[in-house]
Amino acid sequence: MANRLQAALYREVAYLIDQDVVSVADVDAAVCMGPGLRWALMGPNLIYHLGGGPCGIRHFFEQFAGATTAGWANLGSTELGPELQKKIMDGVLEEVAGRSFEELSQERDALILGLLELISRRGKAEMGAARRDTVA
């Protein structure tokens, strides 16, 4: 399931690059600093629940279901043909900026471990709060 979700996102990424809407580096930054940050902590349903304000997901759907569904019609579909592959590869190599595979892998792994540590602290804090609530 996770791979299918990733493929759907990448289909839109490839489409936006193909249509010259965004550069490779800009779309990578947008995903990392937008949904990637939020999704590291909560899934899309909880994020939309928060987006609905105090009334939650019900309010979100009342306000945005139509617009969200209408937006789906504008999602792109493209083929990863040779020209688009080259465009993406060139952009990735520019973004890599000479860093080796090993350097990029180590950077990614260190950041993931740091994020997992932060997430585990959140879990410990929630467990501590739950214990305090049951004692009170």
Secondary structure as GFF3:
##gff-version 3
##sequence-region A 1 136
A	DSSP	alpha_helix	2	18	.	.	.	ID=ss1
A	DSSP	alpha_helix	24	31	.	.	.	ID=ss2
A	DSSP	pi_helix	32	36	.	.	.	ID=ss3
A	DSSP	alpha_helix	37	39	.	.	.	ID=ss4
A	DSSP	alpha_helix	44	51	.	.	.	ID=ss5
A	DSSP	three_ten_helix	53	55	.	.	.	ID=ss6
A	DSSP	alpha_helix	56	72	.	.	.	ID=ss7
A	DSSP	alpha_helix	82	96	.	.	.	ID=ss8
A	DSSP	alpha_helix	101	135	.	.	.	ID=ss9
###
